[in-house]
Amino acid sequence: MPANIGRFARLLRRAGIAIGPGDVLVAAAAVAAVDMASRTQVHAALKATLVKRREHLPLFEQAFDVFWRDPQLRERLLSLLLPQVESERTPDGRKLARRLADAFAGDAPPPPPPPEEKLREETRIDASLTWDATERLKTRDFEQMSADEAAEARRAIRLLRTRLPERPVRRLKAAPRGPRIDLRRSLRGQIRTGGEAVTLARRRHRRARPPLVAIVDVSGSMDAYARMMLHLLHAMMQDAGQRVSVFLFGTRLSEVTRELARRDPDEALEAIGRKVKDWSGGTRIGPALAAFNRRYARRVLTRNAVVLLVTDGLDRAEDDSLSRAVERLAHLTPRLIWLNPLLRFDGFQPAARGVRAILPHVHEFRAVHNLTGLEALATALTRTKAEADPRLEAWRRGLRADDAAVPIRR
């Protein structure tokens, strides 16, 4: 029993509850003082000693219910847990179940070593299966992932550390071999040498990473893709040298930079859920981008900022407001990257009105429906210039041809 209490405490700690070694000893003593054959008494003893905050109680209840069925069989635990994850309807329930799934995955005991004569063959087979499973996960659509696949994908995203390359900025700094002469510092140096110019002070442009600005569609059709994109942006925000600003929109625009900056990704998404009231609703891309250009662009689009526009482009606006808003945004940044999950279809064509309005103005057009797409994005962001995409130019030529074929009404 003490060993199981230790494993249970470790599971709760991995799920986000602060539990110290002293708490484990107190819990073991409390369980020893009650009837260990009584599930109710053991539950009460552990809850009284391990739960210190009211908001941790639902997490404790779920963990206790699953763990104490059979603490040795991880696969059975996960099979009990995953249906609960799928059927849970509240944001808090989904978050707690996801934390438990991650914690159980990290708390699995190591398997016993195989017999010596089978070691080489099993290692070869295991490596092949692992590679196949990894490749399947990387190419699986986020919208089609099961709960455990989504948890694996989130863990893989946390390992993607994307750093935008440094670029020269307007401000200057002292540099012994800089290309520019610093006249003021040179004159001050002459005062110390009695007016004789011994050396000329020099300076050069500072180098800094450009800011990254993400504008993410959280309407119903974008729900699964927006969540994974937010996990990638959260991982990037943990890099102290990278400035990231994040905006979400459905029917209205909301800035969530401060909420996403929290260290725990689940707490960050929970805070965003409380703030953004139009998640998984309708979408109005044109008004949202116009609001961004009007209210935020001057503040966040500085130092050659890179902009990520994450949307499927499915907007029902009948006027040209969307085209004008995207055109204005493209003029404010040297690099506007459109991330669209509809590119997962091999025969994708820009037929939707919103897609046709956005496409002529973006500098890059990328898929964002799976891990492979996010890895390609992470690689592209490390480059200073956009990659040439023959598909993008072909689609643009097609749009120009269609526009030329439309007769002018008189």
Secondary structure as GFF3:
##gff-version 3
##sequence-region A 1 410
A	DSSP	alpha_helix	2	14	.	.	.	ID=ss1
A	DSSP	alpha_helix	21	32	.	.	.	ID=ss2
A	DSSP	alpha_helix	39	50	.	.	.	ID=ss3
A	DSSP	three_ten_helix	54	56	.	.	.	ID=ss4
A	DSSP	alpha_helix	57	67	.	.	.	ID=ss5
A	DSSP	alpha_helix	74	87	.	.	.	ID=ss6
A	DSSP	alpha_helix	91	106	.	.	.	ID=ss7
A	DSSP	three_ten_helix	116	118	.	.	.	ID=ss8
A	DSSP	alpha_helix	119	139	.	.	.	ID=ss9
A	DSSP	three_ten_helix	142	144	.	.	.	ID=ss10
A	DSSP	alpha_helix	147	158	.	.	.	ID=ss11
A	DSSP	beta_strand	167	174	.	.	.	ID=ss12
A	DSSP	beta_strand	180	181	.	.	.	ID=ss13
A	DSSP	alpha_helix	183	192	.	.	.	ID=ss14
A	DSSP	beta_strand	202	208	.	.	.	ID=ss15
A	DSSP	beta_strand	212	217	.	.	.	ID=ss16
A	DSSP	three_ten_helix	220	222	.	.	.	ID=ss17
A	DSSP	alpha_helix	223	237	.	.	.	ID=ss18
A	DSSP	beta_strand	244	249	.	.	.	ID=ss19
A	DSSP	beta_strand	253	255	.	.	.	ID=ss20
A	DSSP	alpha_helix	257	260	.	.	.	ID=ss21
A	DSSP	alpha_helix	265	275	.	.	.	ID=ss22
A	DSSP	alpha_helix	285	295	.	.	.	ID=ss23
A	DSSP	alpha_helix	297	300	.	.	.	ID=ss24
A	DSSP	beta_strand	306	310	.	.	.	ID=ss25
A	DSSP	alpha_helix	321	332	.	.	.	ID=ss26
A	DSSP	beta_strand	335	339	.	.	.	ID=ss27
A	DSSP	three_ten_helix	341	344	.	.	.	ID=ss28
A	DSSP	alpha_helix	353	358	.	.	.	ID=ss29
A	DSSP	three_ten_helix	359	361	.	.	.	ID=ss30
A	DSSP	beta_strand	364	366	.	.	.	ID=ss31
A	DSSP	alpha_helix	371	381	.	.	.	ID=ss32
A	DSSP	alpha_helix	390	405	.	.	.	ID=ss33
###
